[in-house]
């Protein structure tokens, strides 16, 4: 028998400001990507959940780096962009920038994105200095991808960010795939 109690989900489309895709440099070699000269991400692994069912093409994305700051990779916002597909099943064909083949083998689902890496990240310490300290990724950094920020939280963060890139066209996405 139903109890009549509604389960409240942390994120709903009406409150969504942006998805937050997290990178742990201990598992994925962000330094290697940066050293290669690449400045754009085209897909990211996510964990199947109600959240991944909410992702739609054109949603805003913040790329967040977690970890302990080794190699100058401090926690914070490192990229901005958009989702360009719905979530899809995926198997990594190569190790790529994953630190181990075992890490690459754990990817089962991905979302294609168009995320430009920032010239200078907005570090977590900078966010906290201006009072932004309640983001889900700050409170629960080990949650599975994707995390999120609300519309209000995004409005508070945006003054620290460069202008948001435009939503890519289908032709742009196809040229980068």
WORADA-V718683 format. One record per residue. N is the residue number from 1. RES is the residue in three letters. SS is DSSP state (2 for helix, 1 for strand, 0 for the rest). PHI is phi in whole degrees, -180 to 180 (999 if undefined). D_LAST is the distance of its C-alpha to the last C-alpha in whole Angstrom. Layout:
n=(N/N)
res=(RES/RES)
ss=(SS/SS)
phi=(PHI/PHI)
d_last=(D_LAST/D_LAST)
//
This chain:
n=(1/2/3/4/5/6/7/8/9/10/11/12/13/14/15/16/17/18/19/20/21/22/23/24/25/26/27/28/29/30/31/32/33/34/35/36/37/38/39/40/41/42/43/44/45/46/47/48/49/50/51/52/53/54/55/56/57/58/59/60/61/62/63/64/65/66/67/68/69/70/71/72/73/74/75/76/77/78/79/80/81/82/83/84/85/86/87/88/89/90/91/92/93/94/95/96/97/98/99/100/101/102/103/104/105/106/107/108/109/110/111/112/113/114/115/116/117/118/119/120/121/122/123/124/125/126/127/128/129/130/131/132/133/134/135/136/137/138/139/140/141/142/143/144/145/146/147/148/149/150/151/152/153/154/155/156/157/158/159/160/161/162/163/164/165/166/167/168/169/170/171/172/173/174/175/176/177)
res=(UNK/UNK/UNK/UNK/UNK/UNK/UNK/UNK/UNK/UNK/UNK/UNK/UNK/UNK/UNK/UNK/UNK/UNK/UNK/UNK/UNK/UNK/UNK/UNK/UNK/UNK/UNK/UNK/UNK/UNK/UNK/UNK/UNK/UNK/UNK/UNK/UNK/UNK/UNK/UNK/UNK/UNK/UNK/UNK/UNK/UNK/UNK/UNK/UNK/UNK/UNK/UNK/UNK/UNK/UNK/UNK/UNK/UNK/UNK/UNK/UNK/UNK/UNK/UNK/UNK/UNK/UNK/UNK/UNK/UNK/UNK/UNK/UNK/UNK/UNK/UNK/UNK/UNK/UNK/UNK/UNK/UNK/UNK/UNK/UNK/UNK/UNK/UNK/UNK/UNK/UNK/UNK/UNK/UNK/UNK/UNK/UNK/UNK/UNK/UNK/UNK/UNK/UNK/UNK/UNK/UNK/UNK/UNK/UNK/UNK/UNK/UNK/UNK/UNK/UNK/UNK/UNK/UNK/UNK/UNK/UNK/UNK/UNK/UNK/UNK/UNK/UNK/UNK/UNK/UNK/UNK/UNK/UNK/UNK/UNK/UNK/UNK/UNK/UNK/UNK/UNK/UNK/UNK/UNK/UNK/UNK/UNK/UNK/UNK/UNK/UNK/UNK/UNK/UNK/UNK/UNK/UNK/UNK/UNK/UNK/UNK/UNK/UNK/UNK/UNK/UNK/UNK/UNK/UNK/UNK/UNK/UNK/UNK/UNK/UNK/UNK/UNK)
ss=(0/0/0/0/0/0/0/0/0/0/0/0/0/0/0/1/1/1/1/1/1/1/1/1/0/0/0/1/0/2/2/2/2/2/2/0/0/0/0/1/1/1/1/1/1/0/0/0/0/2/2/2/2/2/0/0/0/0/0/1/1/1/1/1/1/1/0/0/0/2/2/2/0/0/0/1/1/1/1/1/1/1/1/0/0/0/0/1/1/0/0/0/0/0/0/0/0/1/0/0/2/2/2/2/0/0/0/0/1/1/1/1/1/1/1/1/1/1/1/1/1/1/1/2/2/2/2/2/2/0/0/0/0/0/0/2/2/2/2/0/0/0/0/0/0/0/1/1/1/1/2/2/2/2/2/2/2/2/0/0/0/0/0/0/0/0/0/0/0/2/2/2/2/2/2/2/0)
phi=(999/-71/-84/82/-90/-87/-78/-93/-91/-63/-126/-134/-53/-64/-102/-69/-96/-163/-80/-118/-102/-100/-122/-101/-62/-73/-107/-126/-79/-63/-59/-61/-62/-61/-65/-75/93/-71/-128/-140/-106/-115/-159/-152/-72/-132/-97/-59/-167/-59/-65/-67/-74/-87/-65/-134/-55/97/-64/-71/-134/-105/-100/-111/-102/-105/105/-102/88/-60/60/74/-97/-79/-57/150/-84/-115/-162/-133/177/-143/-77/-124/-150/-78/-65/-138/-61/-156/-127/-65/-84/-147/-70/52/-94/-66/-66/-136/-63/-63/-64/-61/-71/-85/-72/-122/-141/-140/-126/-80/-136/-127/-120/-90/-76/-75/-63/-131/-67/-98/-72/-53/-61/-66/-61/-66/-61/-100/89/-92/-138/-114/-66/-54/-68/-80/-82/-134/-67/-100/-67/-70/-71/-93/-97/-157/-124/-77/-60/-65/-63/-64/-60/-72/-80/-53/-62/-89/-103/-70/-57/-68/-68/-68/-64/-70/-80/-59/-65/-63/-65/-61/-70/-97/-70)
d_last=(49/46/47/46/44/41/38/37/33/32/29/29/27/30/30/27/26/23/21/21/19/21/21/24/24/26/23/20/21/20/22/20/17/19/21/18/18/14/15/12/11/7/9/13/16/18/22/22/25/26/24/21/22/23/19/18/15/16/18/19/18/20/19/22/23/26/29/32/31/31/29/29/27/29/28/27/24/21/19/18/15/14/13/11/12/15/15/14/16/14/16/15/15/16/18/15/17/19/23/24/23/25/23/19/21/22/18/19/17/14/12/9/10/10/13/15/17/21/23/26/25/28/29/31/34/34/33/36/38/38/38/35/36/35/31/30/29/32/34/32/30/29/28/25/22/21/24/25/27/29/30/33/31/28/31/33/30/28/31/30/26/25/24/21/18/18/16/12/13/11/10/9/6/5/6/4/0)
//
